[in-house]
Amino acid sequence: MNLAQLVSDYGYVALALGCLLEGETVLVMAGYAAHRGLLSWPIVFAVAAVFSFAGDQMWFQVGRHYGQRLIERFTLLRKRLPWLQARVGAHPEALVLGIRFMVGLRTVGPILMGCGLVPPRRFLWLNLLGALLWVTVFASAGYFFGQVVETLLPKVKAAEEWGLAALALLGLGIHLWQSFRRKRHEP
């Protein structure tokens, strides 16, 4: 079984699991796979949106039910809480929309928001909108990366051939120089 077949067979499952957790890398790769025709663009978008939304909703519910115990137990949550409280107080909508774009806060953010920082209904709608924005950005990045690679591939191929020729000449030059030095130092 080759890589293309693995992506075709298990790509949507990997995408769903990745989007439940963090998922940016998996989503970019899925966008690239959609460009290559290994996955369907509409299905990539739908799977990523549903599982990204569901993942953050799950973490929000964890925060609602177990947040205080988690904050007491984990130093990372305790350290992030004052920062998040200040931001939620100032710009709750922007933070719910943007938390999934912040490295290191994708899981922690919804847990802390579930501790009473954001009302559940408000989080639900903003999380849905945030999931759609997130999927659009990262899946599109992978898709357009595929287009750039495809466009530049002939140029990369030509540069690769010139690069290999240059390396071969460099290697030959080093070999000749070392041979010359050895002969010069021989008695």
C-alpha atoms as a printed R data frame, in Angstrom:
    type eleno elety resid chain resno       x      y       z
1   ATOM     1    CA   MET     A     1   0.000  0.000   0.000
2   ATOM     2    CA   ASN     A     2   1.455  3.400  -0.987
3   ATOM     3    CA   LEU     A     3   1.075  6.790   0.691
4   ATOM     4    CA   ALA     A     4  -1.606  8.009  -1.729
5   ATOM     5    CA   GLN     A     5  -3.723  4.943  -0.968
6   ATOM     6    CA   LEU     A     6  -3.290  5.434   2.796
7   ATOM     7    CA   VAL     A     7  -4.397  9.059   2.503
8   ATOM     8    CA   SER     A     8  -7.397  8.070   0.396
9   ATOM     9    CA   ASP     A     9  -8.381  5.279   2.801
10  ATOM    10    CA   TYR     A    10  -7.715  6.917   6.176
11  ATOM    11    CA   GLY     A    11  -7.378 10.646   5.470
12  ATOM    12    CA   TYR     A    12 -10.826 11.616   6.708
13  ATOM    13    CA   VAL     A    13 -10.405  9.620   9.932
14  ATOM    14    CA   ALA     A    14  -7.005 11.230  10.583
15  ATOM    15    CA   LEU     A    15  -8.508 14.635   9.820
16  ATOM    16    CA   ALA     A    16 -11.407 14.076  12.230
17  ATOM    17    CA   LEU     A    17  -9.124 12.957  15.065
18  ATOM    18    CA   GLY     A    18  -6.662 15.780  14.402
19  ATOM    19    CA   CYS     A    19  -9.391 18.406  14.438
20  ATOM    20    CA   LEU     A    20 -10.765 17.117  17.744
21  ATOM    21    CA   LEU     A    21  -7.427 17.982  19.323
22  ATOM    22    CA   GLU     A    22  -5.280 20.684  17.721
23  ATOM    23    CA   GLY     A    23  -5.344 19.896  14.031
24  ATOM    24    CA   GLU     A    24  -3.677 22.711  12.078
25  ATOM    25    CA   THR     A    25  -1.020 20.485  10.540
26  ATOM    26    CA   VAL     A    26  -3.484 17.714   9.727
27  ATOM    27    CA   LEU     A    27  -5.877 20.227   8.183
28  ATOM    28    CA   VAL     A    28  -3.183 21.820   6.005
29  ATOM    29    CA   MET     A    29  -2.160 18.338   4.812
30  ATOM    30    CA   ALA     A    30  -5.795 17.477   4.102
31  ATOM    31    CA   GLY     A    31  -6.136 20.666   2.042
32  ATOM    32    CA   TYR     A    32  -3.050 19.656   0.091
33  ATOM    33    CA   ALA     A    33  -4.459 16.129  -0.380
34  ATOM    34    CA   ALA     A    34  -7.691 17.683  -1.682
35  ATOM    35    CA   HIS     A    35  -5.689 19.670  -4.206
36  ATOM    36    CA   ARG     A    36  -3.979 16.473  -5.326
37  ATOM    37    CA   GLY     A    37  -7.373 14.769  -5.721
38  ATOM    38    CA   LEU     A    38  -6.766 12.242  -2.939
39  ATOM    39    CA   LEU     A    39  -9.552 13.698  -0.791
40  ATOM    40    CA   SER     A    40 -12.693 15.632  -1.656
41  ATOM    41    CA   TRP     A    41 -12.520 19.366  -0.864
42  ATOM    42    CA   PRO     A    42 -16.158 19.634   0.318
43  ATOM    43    CA   ILE     A    43 -15.769 16.566   2.541
44  ATOM    44    CA   VAL     A    44 -12.460 17.863   3.975
45  ATOM    45    CA   PHE     A    45 -14.179 21.150   4.781
46  ATOM    46    CA   ALA     A    46 -17.221 19.462   6.348
47  ATOM    47    CA   VAL     A    47 -15.274 16.912   8.411
48  ATOM    48    CA   ALA     A    48 -12.845 19.536   9.687
49  ATOM    49    CA   ALA     A    49 -15.614 22.010  10.555
50  ATOM    50    CA   VAL     A    50 -17.737 19.428  12.382
51  ATOM    51    CA   PHE     A    51 -14.901 17.874  14.369
52  ATOM    52    CA   SER     A    52 -13.192 21.167  15.162
53  ATOM    53    CA   PHE     A    53 -16.493 22.548  16.438
54  ATOM    54    CA   ALA     A    54 -17.238 19.347  18.372
55  ATOM    55    CA   GLY     A    55 -13.763 19.260  19.906
56  ATOM    56    CA   ASP     A    56 -13.982 22.786  21.270
57  ATOM    57    CA   GLN     A    57 -17.529 22.166  22.490
58  ATOM    58    CA   MET     A    58 -16.265 19.057  24.273
59  ATOM    59    CA   TRP     A    59 -13.438 21.013  25.964
60  ATOM    60    CA   PHE     A    60 -15.899 23.767  26.915
61  ATOM    61    CA   GLN     A    61 -18.153 21.167  28.592
62  ATOM    62    CA   VAL     A    62 -15.138 19.694  30.387
63  ATOM    63    CA   GLY     A    63 -14.500 23.190  31.728
64  ATOM    64    CA   ARG     A    64 -18.128 23.636  32.806
65  ATOM    65    CA   HIS     A    65 -18.216 20.364  34.725
66  ATOM    66    CA   TYR     A    66 -14.630 19.849  35.902
67  ATOM    67    CA   GLY     A    67 -12.964 23.226  35.373
68  ATOM    68    CA   GLN     A    68 -12.402 24.217  38.973
69  ATOM    69    CA   ARG     A    69 -10.858 20.844  39.827
70  ATOM    70    CA   LEU     A    70  -8.640 21.031  36.748
71  ATOM    71    CA   ILE     A    71  -7.522 24.571  37.595
72  ATOM    72    CA   GLU     A    72  -6.587 23.465  41.109
73  ATOM    73    CA   ARG     A    73  -4.715 20.450  39.802
74  ATOM    74    CA   PHE     A    74  -2.843 21.792  36.746
75  ATOM    75    CA   THR     A    75  -0.405 24.680  36.999
76  ATOM    76    CA   LEU     A    76  -0.730 25.540  33.289
77  ATOM    77    CA   LEU     A    77  -4.454 26.204  33.662
78  ATOM    78    CA   ARG     A    78  -3.897 28.233  36.825
79  ATOM    79    CA   LYS     A    79  -1.244 30.341  35.074
80  ATOM    80    CA   ARG     A    80  -3.371 30.996  31.977
81  ATOM    81    CA   LEU     A    81  -6.586 31.862  33.821
82  ATOM    82    CA   PRO     A    82  -5.804 35.510  34.779
83  ATOM    83    CA   TRP     A    83  -4.639 36.300  31.233
84  ATOM    84    CA   LEU     A    84  -7.748 34.727  29.737
85  ATOM    85    CA   GLN     A    85 -10.102 36.375  32.255
86  ATOM    86    CA   ALA     A    86  -8.736 39.806  31.355
87  ATOM    87    CA   ARG     A    87  -9.114 39.156  27.616
88  ATOM    88    CA   VAL     A    88 -12.582 37.618  27.874
89  ATOM    89    CA   GLY     A    89 -13.741 40.569  29.949
90  ATOM    90    CA   ALA     A    90 -12.512 43.028  27.324
91  ATOM    91    CA   HIS     A    91 -13.326 41.192  24.071
92  ATOM    92    CA   PRO     A    92 -15.299 37.974  24.631
93  ATOM    93    CA   GLU     A    93 -16.435 37.525  21.032
94  ATOM    94    CA   ALA     A    94 -13.002 38.079  19.524
95  ATOM    95    CA   LEU     A    95 -11.388 35.690  21.975
96  ATOM    96    CA   VAL     A    96 -13.856 32.859  21.362
97  ATOM    97    CA   LEU     A    97 -13.428 33.321  17.606
98  ATOM    98    CA   GLY     A    98  -9.657 33.562  17.795
99  ATOM    99    CA   ILE     A    99  -8.705 31.084  20.520
100 ATOM   100    CA   ARG     A   100  -8.332 28.233  18.023
101 ATOM   101    CA   PHE     A   101  -5.704 30.274  16.162
102 ATOM   102    CA   MET     A   102  -3.579 30.712  19.317
103 ATOM   103    CA   VAL     A   103  -0.927 28.052  19.718
104 ATOM   104    CA   GLY     A   104  -1.075 26.498  23.166
105 ATOM   105    CA   LEU     A   105  -4.581 27.753  23.926
106 ATOM   106    CA   ARG     A   106  -6.650 25.653  21.538
107 ATOM   107    CA   THR     A   107  -7.561 23.131  24.246
108 ATOM   108    CA   VAL     A   108  -6.921 25.165  27.378
109 ATOM   109    CA   GLY     A   109  -8.964 28.148  26.164
110 ATOM   110    CA   PRO     A   110 -12.317 26.388  25.833
111 ATOM   111    CA   ILE     A   111 -11.773 24.599  29.161
112 ATOM   112    CA   LEU     A   112 -11.205 27.926  30.924
113 ATOM   113    CA   MET     A   113 -14.071 29.611  29.072
114 ATOM   114    CA   GLY     A   114 -16.299 26.783  30.270
115 ATOM   115    CA   CYS     A   115 -15.483 27.733  33.880
116 ATOM   116    CA   GLY     A   116 -18.044 30.510  33.625
117 ATOM   117    CA   LEU     A   117 -16.147 33.059  31.572
118 ATOM   118    CA   VAL     A   118 -18.488 32.734  28.574
119 ATOM   119    CA   PRO     A   119 -22.183 31.766  28.596
120 ATOM   120    CA   PRO     A   120 -22.780 28.372  26.900
121 ATOM   121    CA   ARG     A   121 -25.131 29.644  24.181
122 ATOM   122    CA   ARG     A   122 -22.772 32.478  23.226
123 ATOM   123    CA   PHE     A   123 -19.834 30.060  23.120
124 ATOM   124    CA   LEU     A   124 -21.812 27.661  20.906
125 ATOM   125    CA   TRP     A   125 -22.510 30.204  18.163
126 ATOM   126    CA   LEU     A   126 -19.125 31.885  18.302
127 ATOM   127    CA   ASN     A   127 -17.412 28.493  18.319
128 ATOM   128    CA   LEU     A   128 -19.341 27.481  15.196
129 ATOM   129    CA   LEU     A   129 -18.297 30.656  13.404
130 ATOM   130    CA   GLY     A   130 -14.708 30.245  14.648
131 ATOM   131    CA   ALA     A   131 -14.589 26.649  13.392
132 ATOM   132    CA   LEU     A   132 -15.738 27.736   9.925
133 ATOM   133    CA   LEU     A   133 -13.129 30.522   9.802
134 ATOM   134    CA   TRP     A   134 -10.362 28.221  11.057
135 ATOM   135    CA   VAL     A   135 -11.166 25.509   8.528
136 ATOM   136    CA   THR     A   136 -11.321 28.034   5.706
137 ATOM   137    CA   VAL     A   137  -7.895 29.475   6.582
138 ATOM   138    CA   PHE     A   138  -5.942 26.261   7.164
139 ATOM   139    CA   ALA     A   139  -7.566 24.003   4.551
140 ATOM   140    CA   SER     A   140  -7.171 26.765   1.969
141 ATOM   141    CA   ALA     A   141  -3.518 27.196   2.951
142 ATOM   142    CA   GLY     A   142  -2.902 23.519   2.202
143 ATOM   143    CA   TYR     A   143  -4.864 23.658  -1.031
144 ATOM   144    CA   PHE     A   144  -3.049 26.752  -2.291
145 ATOM   145    CA   PHE     A   145   0.300 25.348  -1.180
146 ATOM   146    CA   GLY     A   146  -0.456 22.482  -3.569
147 ATOM   147    CA   GLN     A   147  -1.096 24.954  -6.368
148 ATOM   148    CA   VAL     A   148   2.175 26.786  -5.683
149 ATOM   149    CA   VAL     A   149   4.148 23.526  -5.646
150 ATOM   150    CA   GLU     A   150   2.487 22.433  -8.884
151 ATOM   151    CA   THR     A   151   3.266 25.779 -10.532
152 ATOM   152    CA   LEU     A   152   6.863 25.858  -9.350
153 ATOM   153    CA   LEU     A   153   7.571 22.164  -9.892
154 ATOM   154    CA   PRO     A   154   9.058 22.542 -13.373
155 ATOM   155    CA   LYS     A   155  11.267 25.376 -12.072
156 ATOM   156    CA   VAL     A   156  12.219 23.350  -9.004
157 ATOM   157    CA   LYS     A   157  13.049 20.383 -11.234
158 ATOM   158    CA   ALA     A   158  15.334 22.519 -13.422
159 ATOM   159    CA   ALA     A   159  16.980 24.079 -10.358
160 ATOM   160    CA   GLU     A   160  17.389 20.623  -8.871
161 ATOM   161    CA   GLU     A   161  19.206 19.417 -12.000
162 ATOM   162    CA   TRP     A   162  21.493 22.468 -11.991
163 ATOM   163    CA   GLY     A   163  22.053 22.011  -8.261
164 ATOM   164    CA   LEU     A   164  23.019 18.376  -8.721
165 ATOM   165    CA   ALA     A   165  25.378 19.330 -11.557
166 ATOM   166    CA   ALA     A   166  26.940 22.031  -9.357
167 ATOM   167    CA   LEU     A   167  27.365 19.556  -6.508
168 ATOM   168    CA   ALA     A   168  28.973 17.055  -8.884
169 ATOM   169    CA   LEU     A   169  31.401 19.709 -10.143
170 ATOM   170    CA   LEU     A   170  32.155 20.801  -6.596
171 ATOM   171    CA   GLY     A   171  32.825 17.199  -5.609
172 ATOM   172    CA   LEU     A   172  35.084 16.701  -8.623
173 ATOM   173    CA   GLY     A   173  36.914 19.952  -7.813
174 ATOM   174    CA   ILE     A   174  37.492 18.912  -4.196
175 ATOM   175    CA   HIS     A   175  38.720 15.493  -5.329
176 ATOM   176    CA   LEU     A   176  41.158 17.045  -7.836
177 ATOM   177    CA   TRP     A   177  42.392 19.584  -5.294
178 ATOM   178    CA   GLN     A   178  42.989 16.874  -2.665
179 ATOM   179    CA   SER     A   179  44.773 14.712  -5.273
180 ATOM   180    CA   PHE     A   180  46.966 17.662  -6.265
181 ATOM   181    CA   ARG     A   181  47.837 18.362  -2.605
182 ATOM   182    CA   ARG     A   182  48.696 14.727  -1.952
183 ATOM   183    CA   LYS     A   183  50.987 14.537  -4.998
184 ATOM   184    CA   ARG     A   184  52.674 17.743  -3.989
185 ATOM   185    CA   HIS     A   185  53.467 16.445  -0.527
186 ATOM   186    CA   GLU     A   186  54.681 13.032  -1.694
187 ATOM   187    CA   PRO     A   187  58.449 12.481  -1.635
